Amino acid sequence: MSLRTLLLLPTLLLLGACNRPAPAPPDTPPEPQATQMRDAIQRPLDRAKAARDMLEKAPDLDAAERAATDTSATPAPPVSR
């Protein structure tokens, strides 16, 4: 036998012994891997949406507050003598 044949047989045996890793069970969802990055990106967006909502509601709240505190717009109760 030649040297090439002697090296080829153990190499083929070692490669034949290698197995593929077992696949993950399909019932379990994959573990999240980028939650910190996603949270870091989402946090300023959430703050901006909250600020926009507050600015959109501000005129309505201001008008309701003015209507509640404005006593000149409501008629005075009759005075009994």
N, CA, C and O atoms as CSV, one atom per row, in Angstrom:
chain,resi,resn,atom,element,x,y,z
A,1,MET,N,N,0.838,-1.173,0.000
A,1,MET,CA,C,0.000,0.000,0.000
A,1,MET,C,C,0.880,1.231,0.000
A,1,MET,O,O,1.974,1.264,0.563
A,2,SER,N,N,0.361,2.205,-0.638
A,2,SER,CA,C,1.143,3.431,-0.709
A,2,SER,C,C,0.811,4.329,0.480
A,2,SER,O,O,-0.174,4.120,1.188
A,3,LEU,N,N,1.630,5.294,0.669
A,3,LEU,CA,C,1.451,6.235,1.784
A,3,LEU,C,C,0.141,7.013,1.635
A,3,LEU,O,O,-0.524,7.317,2.625
A,4,ARG,N,N,-0.214,7.323,0.416
A,4,ARG,CA,C,-1.456,8.065,0.144
A,4,ARG,C,C,-2.663,7.245,0.592
A,4,ARG,O,O,-3.588,7.803,1.183
A,5,THR,N,N,-2.682,5.976,0.336
A,5,THR,CA,C,-3.780,5.110,0.721
A,5,THR,C,C,-3.845,4.983,2.236
A,5,THR,O,O,-4.933,4.982,2.813
A,6,LEU,N,N,-2.700,4.876,2.876
A,6,LEU,CA,C,-2.667,4.766,4.327
A,6,LEU,C,C,-3.202,6.025,5.015
A,6,LEU,O,O,-3.819,5.932,6.076
A,7,LEU,N,N,-2.974,7.178,4.432
A,7,LEU,CA,C,-3.497,8.431,5.007
A,7,LEU,C,C,-4.960,8.653,4.638
A,7,LEU,O,O,-5.697,9.284,5.395
A,8,LEU,N,N,-5.380,8.154,3.512
A,8,LEU,CA,C,-6.742,8.365,3.046
A,8,LEU,C,C,-7.753,7.560,3.857
A,8,LEU,O,O,-8.835,8.070,4.150
A,9,LEU,N,N,-7.445,6.344,4.221
A,9,LEU,CA,C,-8.375,5.500,4.964
A,9,LEU,C,C,-8.699,6.067,6.349
A,9,LEU,O,O,-9.885,6.154,6.668
A,10,PRO,N,N,-7.755,6.455,7.185
A,10,PRO,CA,C,-8.119,7.029,8.491
A,10,PRO,C,C,-8.859,8.356,8.355
A,10,PRO,O,O,-9.728,8.675,9.166
A,11,THR,N,N,-8.513,9.123,7.332
A,11,THR,CA,C,-9.196,10.400,7.114
A,11,THR,C,C,-10.661,10.158,6.779
A,11,THR,O,O,-11.537,10.856,7.291
A,12,LEU,N,N,-10.934,9.187,5.935
A,12,LEU,CA,C,-12.318,8.861,5.581
A,12,LEU,C,C,-13.075,8.302,6.779
A,12,LEU,O,O,-14.261,8.588,6.943
A,13,LEU,N,N,-12.422,7.522,7.606
A,13,LEU,CA,C,-13.074,7.002,8.801
A,13,LEU,C,C,-13.423,8.126,9.780
A,13,LEU,O,O,-14.502,8.118,10.373
A,14,LEU,N,N,-12.527,9.080,9.950
A,14,LEU,CA,C,-12.806,10.215,10.841
A,14,LEU,C,C,-13.950,11.079,10.303
A,14,LEU,O,O,-14.805,11.532,11.065
A,15,LEU,N,N,-13.959,11.300,9.000
A,15,LEU,CA,C,-15.045,12.086,8.407
A,15,LEU,C,C,-16.378,11.347,8.487
A,15,LEU,O,O,-17.424,11.975,8.649
A,16,GLY,N,N,-16.347,10.044,8.376
A,16,GLY,CA,C,-17.563,9.256,8.484
A,16,GLY,C,C,-18.122,9.248,9.887
A,16,GLY,O,O,-19.323,9.044,10.065
A,17,ALA,N,N,-17.290,9.464,10.889
A,17,ALA,CA,C,-17.738,9.468,12.281
A,17,ALA,C,C,-18.393,10.789,12.666
A,17,ALA,O,O,-19.092,10.857,13.676
A,18,CYS,N,N,-18.181,11.825,11.887
A,18,CYS,CA,C,-18.782,13.139,12.205
A,18,CYS,C,C,-20.285,13.108,11.914
A,18,CYS,O,O,-20.716,12.590,10.884
A,19,ASN,N,N,-21.054,13.653,12.808
A,19,ASN,CA,C,-22.507,13.725,12.631
A,19,ASN,C,C,-22.948,15.176,12.604
A,19,ASN,O,O,-22.287,16.058,13.152
A,20,ARG,N,N,-24.053,15.397,11.968
A,20,ARG,CA,C,-24.640,16.728,11.986
A,20,ARG,C,C,-25.264,16.962,13.354
A,20,ARG,O,O,-25.703,16.005,13.992
A,21,PRO,N,N,-25.317,18.201,13.820
A,21,PRO,CA,C,-25.984,18.457,15.098
A,21,PRO,C,C,-27.483,18.211,14.974
A,21,PRO,O,O,-28.073,18.409,13.912
A,22,ALA,N,N,-28.075,17.785,16.052
A,22,ALA,CA,C,-29.513,17.505,16.053
A,22,ALA,C,C,-30.283,18.809,15.901
A,22,ALA,O,O,-29.938,19.802,16.541
A,23,PRO,N,N,-31.319,18.826,15.065
A,23,PRO,CA,C,-32.099,20.067,14.903
A,23,PRO,C,C,-32.889,20.370,16.179
A,23,PRO,O,O,-33.220,19.469,16.950
A,24,ALA,N,N,-33.179,21.641,16.382
A,24,ALA,CA,C,-33.947,22.061,17.548
A,24,ALA,C,C,-35.376,21.543,17.422
A,24,ALA,O,O,-35.911,21.463,16.316
A,25,PRO,N,N,-35.993,21.195,18.536
A,25,PRO,CA,C,-37.386,20.737,18.471
A,25,PRO,C,C,-38.289,21.852,17.926
A,25,PRO,O,O,-38.128,23.013,18.303
A,26,PRO,N,N,-39.222,21.513,17.055
A,26,PRO,CA,C,-40.049,22.551,16.430
A,26,PRO,C,C,-41.074,23.172,17.382
A,26,PRO,O,O,-41.646,24.212,17.055
A,27,ASP,N,N,-41.322,22.568,18.551
A,27,ASP,CA,C,-42.322,23.107,19.459
A,27,ASP,C,C,-41.836,24.325,20.232
A,27,ASP,O,O,-42.643,25.140,20.679
A,28,THR,N,N,-40.548,24.453,20.390
A,28,THR,CA,C,-40.023,25.587,21.165
A,28,THR,C,C,-39.630,26.709,20.227
A,28,THR,O,O,-38.978,26.460,19.213
A,29,PRO,N,N,-40.011,27.940,20.541
A,29,PRO,CA,C,-39.610,29.063,19.691
A,29,PRO,C,C,-38.122,29.353,19.869
A,29,PRO,O,O,-37.551,29.026,20.909
A,30,PRO,N,N,-37.504,29.946,18.892
A,30,PRO,CA,C,-36.095,30.271,19.034
A,30,PRO,C,C,-35.896,31.352,20.099
A,30,PRO,O,O,-36.770,32.191,20.318
A,31,GLU,N,N,-34.764,31.320,20.739
A,31,GLU,CA,C,-34.477,32.302,21.778
A,31,GLU,C,C,-34.188,33.652,21.128
A,31,GLU,O,O,-33.477,33.705,20.124
A,32,PRO,N,N,-34.721,34.741,21.675
A,32,PRO,CA,C,-34.414,36.058,21.116
A,32,PRO,C,C,-32.941,36.377,21.346
A,32,PRO,O,O,-32.383,36.081,22.402
A,33,GLN,N,N,-32.332,36.979,20.351
A,33,GLN,CA,C,-30.908,37.230,20.452
A,33,GLN,C,C,-30.560,38.703,20.395
A,33,GLN,O,O,-29.445,39.076,20.762
A,34,ALA,N,N,-31.454,39.540,19.957
A,34,ALA,CA,C,-31.119,40.952,19.817
A,34,ALA,C,C,-32.100,41.818,20.593
A,34,ALA,O,O,-32.478,42.887,20.114
A,35,THR,N,N,-32.516,41.393,21.763
A,35,THR,CA,C,-33.523,42.160,22.495
A,35,THR,C,C,-32.974,43.472,23.013
A,35,THR,O,O,-33.692,44.472,23.025
A,36,GLN,N,N,-31.728,43.500,23.439
A,36,GLN,CA,C,-31.169,44.744,23.954
A,36,GLN,C,C,-31.071,45.785,22.857
A,36,GLN,O,O,-31.374,46.956,23.084
A,37,MET,N,N,-30.650,45.373,21.672
A,37,MET,CA,C,-30.536,46.320,20.562
A,37,MET,C,C,-31.923,46.805,20.145
A,37,MET,O,O,-32.119,47.994,19.894
A,38,ARG,N,N,-32.889,45.880,20.073
A,38,ARG,CA,C,-34.244,46.270,19.690
A,38,ARG,C,C,-34.843,47.240,20.703
A,38,ARG,O,O,-35.483,48.221,20.325
A,39,ASP,N,N,-34.635,46.963,22.001
A,39,ASP,CA,C,-35.146,47.849,23.038
A,39,ASP,C,C,-34.486,49.215,22.975
A,39,ASP,O,O,-35.149,50.233,23.174
A,40,ALA,N,N,-33.197,49.249,22.704
A,40,ALA,CA,C,-32.487,50.527,22.612
A,40,ALA,C,C,-32.986,51.357,21.435
A,40,ALA,O,O,-33.019,52.586,21.505
A,41,ILE,N,N,-33.368,50.698,20.374
A,41,ILE,CA,C,-33.901,51.420,19.210
A,41,ILE,C,C,-35.341,51.840,19.460
A,41,ILE,O,O,-35.745,52.934,19.066
A,42,GLN,N,N,-36.117,50.985,20.110
A,42,GLN,CA,C,-37.543,51.234,20.300
A,42,GLN,C,C,-37.817,52.300,21.359
A,42,GLN,O,O,-38.820,53.007,21.264
A,43,ARG,N,N,-36.957,52.435,22.361
A,43,ARG,CA,C,-37.191,53.356,23.476
A,43,ARG,C,C,-37.371,54.815,23.010
A,43,ARG,O,O,-38.346,55.442,23.424
A,44,PRO,N,N,-36.487,55.388,22.175
A,44,PRO,CA,C,-36.725,56.774,21.722
A,44,PRO,C,C,-37.962,56.906,20.844
A,44,PRO,O,O,-38.629,57.940,20.853
A,45,LEU,N,N,-38.266,55.854,20.087
A,45,LEU,CA,C,-39.469,55.909,19.254
A,45,LEU,C,C,-40.729,55.951,20.117
A,45,LEU,O,O,-41.674,56.678,19.811
A,46,ASP,N,N,-40.738,55.174,21.185
A,46,ASP,CA,C,-41.887,55.183,22.094
A,46,ASP,C,C,-42.028,56.541,22.777
A,46,ASP,O,O,-43.140,57.044,22.943
A,47,ARG,N,N,-40.908,57.130,23.168
A,47,ARG,CA,C,-40.962,58.451,23.811
A,47,ARG,C,C,-41.481,59.509,22.835
A,47,ARG,O,O,-42.243,60.395,23.223
A,48,ALA,N,N,-41.071,59.417,21.580
A,48,ALA,CA,C,-41.533,60.375,20.579
A,48,ALA,C,C,-43.029,60.222,20.325
A,48,ALA,O,O,-43.740,61.215,20.169
A,49,LYS,N,N,-43.510,58.970,20.284
A,49,LYS,CA,C,-44.946,58.750,20.093
A,49,LYS,C,C,-45.740,59.283,21.278
A,49,LYS,O,O,-46.811,59.861,21.095
A,50,ALA,N,N,-45.227,59.096,22.487
A,50,ALA,CA,C,-45.919,59.606,23.669
A,50,ALA,C,C,-45.957,61.130,23.646
A,50,ALA,O,O,-46.975,61.728,23.996
A,51,ALA,N,N,-44.859,61.764,23.237
A,51,ALA,CA,C,-44.828,63.225,23.157
A,51,ALA,C,C,-45.802,63.727,22.090
A,51,ALA,O,O,-46.484,64.731,22.294
A,52,ARG,N,N,-45.867,63.025,20.949
A,52,ARG,CA,C,-46.800,63.431,19.896
A,52,ARG,C,C,-48.237,63.307,20.374
A,52,ARG,O,O,-49.050,64.198,20.129
A,53,ASP,N,N,-48.563,62.211,21.054
A,53,ASP,CA,C,-49.916,62.029,21.572
A,53,ASP,C,C,-50.262,63.123,22.580
A,53,ASP,O,O,-51.382,63.635,22.579
A,54,MET,N,N,-49.311,63.482,23.434
A,54,MET,CA,C,-49.553,64.520,24.424
A,54,MET,C,C,-49.796,65.865,23.737
A,54,MET,O,O,-50.675,66.622,24.148
A,55,LEU,N,N,-49.020,66.163,22.695
A,55,LEU,CA,C,-49.207,67.426,21.984
A,55,LEU,C,C,-50.529,67.454,21.225
A,55,LEU,O,O,-51.146,68.512,21.098
A,56,GLU,N,N,-50.965,66.312,20.724
A,56,GLU,CA,C,-52.246,66.270,20.027
A,56,GLU,C,C,-53.416,66.429,20.989
A,56,GLU,O,O,-54.449,66.980,20.611
A,57,LYS,N,N,-53.275,65.958,22.221
A,57,LYS,CA,C,-54.348,66.050,23.202
A,57,LYS,C,C,-54.319,67.372,23.958
A,57,LYS,O,O,-55.311,67.720,24.599
A,58,ALA,N,N,-53.238,68.108,23.908
A,58,ALA,CA,C,-53.084,69.334,24.683
A,58,ALA,C,C,-54.166,70.380,24.369
A,58,ALA,O,O,-54.723,70.951,25.307
A,59,PRO,N,N,-54.487,70.655,23.113
A,59,PRO,CA,C,-55.541,71.656,22.861
A,59,PRO,C,C,-56.889,71.244,23.447
A,59,PRO,O,O,-57.620,72.086,23.967
A,60,ASP,N,N,-57.222,69.965,23.366
A,60,ASP,CA,C,-58.491,69.494,23.923
A,60,ASP,C,C,-58.503,69.642,25.442
A,60,ASP,O,O,-59.503,70.072,26.018
A,61,LEU,N,N,-57.400,69.288,26.086
A,61,LEU,CA,C,-57.317,69.410,27.535
A,61,LEU,C,C,-57.350,70.871,27.958
A,61,LEU,O,O,-57.965,71.218,28.966
A,62,ASP,N,N,-56.686,71.726,27.185
A,62,ASP,CA,C,-56.664,73.150,27.497
A,62,ASP,C,C,-58.065,73.744,27.369
A,62,ASP,O,O,-58.483,74.538,28.212
A,63,ALA,N,N,-58.780,73.369,26.334
A,63,ALA,CA,C,-60.139,73.887,26.140
A,63,ALA,C,C,-61.061,73.380,27.248
A,63,ALA,O,O,-61.908,74.130,27.733
A,64,ALA,N,N,-60.912,72.137,27.649
A,64,ALA,CA,C,-61.749,71.601,28.727
A,64,ALA,C,C,-61.435,72.298,30.050
A,64,ALA,O,O,-62.335,72.568,30.846
A,65,GLU,N,N,-60.165,72.583,30.278
A,65,GLU,CA,C,-59.783,73.267,31.516
A,65,GLU,C,C,-60.316,74.701,31.524
A,65,GLU,O,O,-60.774,75.189,32.557
A,66,ARG,N,N,-60.257,75.366,30.381
A,66,ARG,CA,C,-60.779,76.735,30.303
A,66,ARG,C,C,-62.291,76.744,30.526
A,66,ARG,O,O,-62.820,77.627,31.202
A,67,ALA,N,N,-62.982,75.757,29.956
A,67,ALA,CA,C,-64.428,75.701,30.114
A,67,ALA,C,C,-64.802,75.417,31.563
A,67,ALA,O,O,-65.819,75.915,32.048
A,68,ALA,N,N,-64.004,74.634,32.249
A,68,ALA,CA,C,-64.294,74.305,33.645
A,68,ALA,C,C,-64.014,75.489,34.562
A,68,ALA,O,O,-64.701,75.655,35.570
A,69,THR,N,N,-63.039,76.300,34.246
A,69,THR,CA,C,-62.679,77.413,35.124
A,69,THR,C,C,-63.342,78.723,34.725
A,69,THR,O,O,-63.337,79.673,35.508
A,70,ASP,N,N,-63.904,78.796,33.547
A,70,ASP,CA,C,-64.525,80.039,33.077
A,70,ASP,C,C,-65.944,80.126,33.637
A,70,ASP,O,O,-66.845,79.431,33.167
A,71,THR,N,N,-66.137,80.973,34.633
A,71,THR,CA,C,-67.460,81.121,35.245
A,71,THR,C,C,-68.283,82.191,34.578
A,71,THR,O,O,-69.495,82.242,34.786
A,72,SER,N,N,-67.673,83.053,33.780
A,72,SER,CA,C,-68.444,84.121,33.138
A,72,SER,C,C,-69.296,83.565,32.002
A,72,SER,O,O,-70.276,84.204,31.620
A,73,ALA,N,N,-68.974,82.438,31.463
A,73,ALA,CA,C,-69.751,81.877,30.368
A,73,ALA,C,C,-71.021,81.208,30.868
A,73,ALA,O,O,-71.970,81.048,30.101
A,74,THR,N,N,-71.061,80.817,32.128
A,74,THR,CA,C,-72.255,80.172,32.665
A,74,THR,C,C,-73.136,81.228,33.317
A,74,THR,O,O,-72.633,82.145,33.967
A,75,PRO,N,N,-74.449,81.104,33.146
A,75,PRO,CA,C,-75.327,82.113,33.763
A,75,PRO,C,C,-75.322,81.988,35.284
A,75,PRO,O,O,-75.192,80.895,35.834
A,76,ALA,N,N,-75.467,83.123,35.941
A,76,ALA,CA,C,-75.481,83.143,37.415
A,76,ALA,C,C,-76.814,82.605,37.887
A,76,ALA,O,O,-77.830,82.804,37.221
A,77,PRO,N,N,-76.831,81.930,39.019
A,77,PRO,CA,C,-78.113,81.433,39.555
A,77,PRO,C,C,-78.963,82.610,40.016
A,77,PRO,O,O,-78.434,83.638,40.438
A,78,PRO,N,N,-80.273,82.458,39.934
A,78,PRO,CA,C,-81.144,83.557,40.338
A,78,PRO,C,C,-81.018,83.825,41.855
A,78,PRO,O,O,-80.852,82.910,42.662
A,79,VAL,N,N,-81.102,85.091,42.190
A,79,VAL,CA,C,-80.987,85.497,43.594
A,79,VAL,C,C,-82.375,85.515,44.198
A,79,VAL,O,O,-83.266,86.165,43.653
A,80,SER,N,N,-82.582,84.843,45.275
A,80,SER,CA,C,-83.898,84.823,45.921
A,80,SER,C,C,-83.926,85.873,47.023
A,80,SER,O,O,-82.959,86.028,47.770
A,81,ARG,N,N,-85.049,86.598,47.120
A,81,ARG,CA,C,-85.167,87.652,48.141
A,81,ARG,C,C,-86.236,87.361,49.098
A,81,ARG,O,O,-86.469,88.143,50.019
